[in-house]
Amino acid sequence: MSVLMVALIAFTSCAKSTPESVTESFLKSYQNGDYAALVEQAHFTQPLTDEQKAEFTQMIEAKGSAEVEKKQGIASYEVGEVVMAEDGQSAKVNYTITFGDGTTRTDKQSVVLVDGKWMIDGGK
């Protein structure tokens, strides 16, 4: 059992953070309606207090859940091309969401590299 735990820890610590992986995690959280996880995956230029995080989560949930419900949920998503900034510190990741009603939305997600880890760019 301890060998399994060591192997699991080694595997997860070696998992590489990429613009694609953080965007995929973001989309999976959106698909699952885990809006708190969306906020936790974001980097803000000014750190948010717990109260601000809760308010931001509620705002995102109000907007996001209405769209998802109206379109009968998220059936699938696909992460596409990554356009890396020249300095390598940020990128835009193209993605497509397919909703339960068959409609799709194609968009870009801004991501930033923070202390060696890619995060969703939360802006302010």
Secondary structure in CASP SS format (residue, H / E / C, confidence):
PFRMAT SS
TARGET T0000
AUTHOR 0000-0000-0000
METHOD secondary structure of the structure
MODEL  1
M C 1.00
S H 1.00
V H 1.00
L H 1.00
M H 1.00
V H 1.00
A H 1.00
L H 1.00
I H 1.00
A H 1.00
F H 1.00
T H 1.00
S H 1.00
C H 1.00
A C 1.00
K C 1.00
S C 1.00
T C 1.00
P H 1.00
E H 1.00
S H 1.00
V H 1.00
T H 1.00
E H 1.00
S H 1.00
F H 1.00
L H 1.00
K H 1.00
S H 1.00
Y H 1.00
Q H 1.00
N C 1.00
G C 1.00
D C 1.00
Y H 1.00
A H 1.00
A H 1.00
L H 1.00
V H 1.00
E H 1.00
Q C 1.00
A E 1.00
H E 1.00
F E 1.00
T C 1.00
Q C 1.00
P C 1.00
L C 1.00
T C 1.00
D H 1.00
E H 1.00
Q H 1.00
K H 1.00
A H 1.00
E H 1.00
F H 1.00
T H 1.00
Q H 1.00
M H 1.00
I H 1.00
E H 1.00
A H 1.00
K H 1.00
G H 1.00
S H 1.00
A H 1.00
E H 1.00
V H 1.00
E H 1.00
K H 1.00
K C 1.00
Q C 1.00
G C 1.00
I E 1.00
A E 1.00
S E 1.00
Y E 1.00
E E 1.00
V E 1.00
G E 1.00
E E 1.00
V E 1.00
V E 1.00
M E 1.00
A C 1.00
E C 1.00
D C 1.00
G C 1.00
Q C 1.00
S E 1.00
A E 1.00
K E 1.00
V E 1.00
N E 1.00
Y E 1.00
T E 1.00
I E 1.00
T E 1.00
F E 1.00
G C 1.00
D C 1.00
G C 1.00
T C 1.00
T E 1.00
R E 1.00
T E 1.00
D E 1.00
K E 1.00
Q E 1.00
S E 1.00
V E 1.00
V E 1.00
L E 1.00
V E 1.00
D C 1.00
G C 1.00
K E 1.00
W E 1.00
M E 1.00
I E 1.00
D E 1.00
G E 1.00
G E 1.00
K C 1.00
END
